[in-house]
């Protein structure tokens, strides 16, 4: 994956925390620490967007739609 340099401004307290992570060798450098933080945030937002979209669904309607075809197919299923 290619990378692109950008310039950002960070709160000095936040930068100190990031520098501590680098000092403790949790990350090789500031850039990697910030990349991972952003990646995790994007993944969380994408998951929450899916949850928000799913919350818009009407469970009774979805169940009815799922069961709509089942009644017709029940006669075709073999007995066990």
Order of alpha helices (4+ residues) and beta strands (2+ residues): alpha-alpha-alpha
